[in-house]
Amino acid sequence: MENRITGVMIYYYFVCKRKLWYFCHEINMESENEDVMLGKLLDEGSYRREDKHINIDNVINIDFIKEHKELHEVKKSKAVEEAGIWQVKYYLYYLKKRGVENLKARIDYPLLKKNMLIELSDEDVKSIEKIVLDIELLKTSELPPAFEKNGLCKKCAYYDLCCI
């Protein structure tokens, strides 16, 4: 298992640590999930004029970057808003660690016609470093974390694995 922490891992950390464990152990059930497919359709249909999917080191995958050093992440809904915010903060953190300063970020919700400005504070950096350590520990765990039902379970691609 590679020792890298991706933006998706940060996102899953806030959504469900069990889902994160499955993902880290290459148990992928999202290819046929209806919500995942809807998200891909939204991605394909939104912001067509932008140069999209900027992959950096196979660690972060930025949806697109606009002028004035502003990166953008497109989300379908605000259902897991905290996870999206921390994913974008991780992008800012990752790029800052590589010498890219003064970046801003936005989360765009095209279906809601809204967006949210995201910035990285010194306190966020400390939190991200703790989250990264937590994820590294989870990756090395032999078993997934105990199942904890939340409101997202029924729509999750891993529902059958966890709940049936």
C-alpha positions in Angstrom: 0.0 0.0 0.0 1.4 3.4 -1.0 2.0 5.8 1.8 0.2 8.8 0.3 -2.9 10.6 1.5 -5.2 11.8 -1.3 -7.9 14.4 -1.3 -10.5 11.6 -1.6 -9.2 10.1 1.6 -9.6 13.4 3.4 -13.2 13.6 2.1 -14.0 10.0 3.2 -12.4 10.7 6.6 -15.3 13.1 7.3 -18.0 11.0 5.5 -17.3 7.6 7.1 -14.1 6.1 8.4 -15.2 2.6 7.5 -15.7 3.7 3.8 -12.2 5.2 4.0 -10.8 1.9 5.2 -12.4 0.0 2.3 -11.1 2.6 -0.1 -7.6 2.4 1.3 -7.7 -1.4 1.0 -8.8 -1.1 -2.6 -12.3 -2.4 -2.0 -14.1 -0.2 -4.5 -17.8 -0.4 -4.9 -18.5 3.0 -6.4 -18.3 2.2 -10.1 -22.0 1.2 -10.3 -23.4 3.5 -7.7 -26.2 5.8 -9.0 -25.2 8.8 -6.9 -21.6 8.5 -8.1 -22.8 8.3 -11.7 -25.0 11.4 -11.2 -21.9 13.2 -9.8 -19.9 12.3 -12.9 -22.7 13.5 -15.2 -22.8 16.8 -13.3 -19.0 17.1 -13.6 -19.1 16.5 -17.3 -21.9 19.0 -17.9 -20.6 21.8 -15.7 -17.9 24.4 -16.4 -17.2 23.1 -19.8 -15.0 26.1 -20.7 -12.6 25.4 -17.9 -9.5 23.2 -18.1 -10.6 20.5 -15.7 -9.2 17.7 -13.6 -5.8 18.9 -12.7 -4.0 16.0 -11.2 -1.0 16.8 -9.0 1.3 13.9 -8.0 -1.7 11.5 -8.1 -2.5 12.9 -4.7 -4.9 15.8 -5.4 -7.3 16.2 -8.3 -8.5 19.8 -8.6 -11.7 20.2 -10.6 -10.4 23.4 -12.2 -8.3 26.5 -11.6 -9.4 30.0 -12.5 -7.3 33.1 -12.9 -6.2 34.9 -9.7 -4.9 31.6 -8.2 -8.3 30.3 -7.3 -9.0 26.6 -7.4 -12.4 25.2 -7.7 -14.1 22.0 -6.4 -17.5 21.1 -7.8 -20.0 19.3 -5.5 -23.5 18.1 -6.2 -25.0 19.1 -2.9 -24.2 20.3 0.6 -25.1 17.0 2.1 -21.5 16.4 3.2 -20.4 20.0 3.2 -17.8 19.6 6.0 -16.1 16.8 4.1 -15.9 19.0 1.0 -14.5 21.9 2.9 -11.7 19.8 4.4 -10.9 18.2 1.1 -10.4 21.7 -0.4 -8.4 22.8 2.6 -6.2 19.8 2.1 -5.6 20.8 -1.5 -4.5 24.3 -0.3 -2.3 22.6 2.4 -0.7 20.2 -0.1 0.1 23.0 -2.5 1.4 25.3 0.2 3.8 22.5 1.4 5.1 22.5 -2.2 5.7 26.3 -2.2 2.5 27.5 -3.8 1.4 30.5 -1.8 -1.6 32.8 -1.7 -4.1 30.4 -3.2 -7.8 30.8 -2.7 -10.4 28.1 -3.3 -14.1 27.8 -3.9 -16.5 25.0 -3.6 -19.1 25.3 -6.4 -22.6 23.9 -6.1 -23.9 24.3 -9.7 -27.3 22.7 -9.0 -27.8 25.1 -6.1 -26.3 28.0 -8.0 -24.1 28.8 -5.0 -20.4 28.7 -4.1 -18.3 29.0 -0.9 -14.9 30.7 -0.5 -12.4 28.4 1.4 -9.2 29.6 3.1 -6.5 27.8 5.0 -5.6 29.0 8.5 -2.7 28.1 10.7 -5.2 26.2 12.9 -6.4 24.3 9.8 -2.9 23.2 9.1 -2.6 21.7 12.6 -5.9 19.9 12.1 -4.9 18.5 8.7 -1.6 17.2 10.1 -3.6 15.4 12.8 -6.1 14.0 10.2 -3.2 12.8 8.0 -1.8 10.9 11.0 -5.3 9.4 11.8 -5.6 8.3 8.2 -2.1 6.7 8.2 -3.1 4.7 11.3 -6.4 3.6 9.7 -4.6 2.5 6.5 -2.4 0.1 8.5 -5.3 -1.4 10.5 -6.1 -5.0 9.6 -9.8 -4.6 10.1 -12.2 -1.8 9.2 -13.6 0.5 12.0 -16.8 -0.6 13.7 -20.0 0.2 11.7 -21.6 3.4 12.7 -24.9 4.2 11.0 -25.4 7.7 9.8 -27.8 9.5 7.5 -25.7 8.8 4.4 -25.6 5.0 4.7 -28.6 4.3 2.5 -27.1 6.2 -0.5 -23.6 4.9 0.1 -22.0 2.5 -2.5 -20.8 0.4 0.4 -24.2 0.0 1.9 -24.6 -3.7 1.0 -21.1 -4.5 2.4 -21.8 -2.7 5.7 -25.5 -3.2 6.3 -26.6 -6.5 4.8 
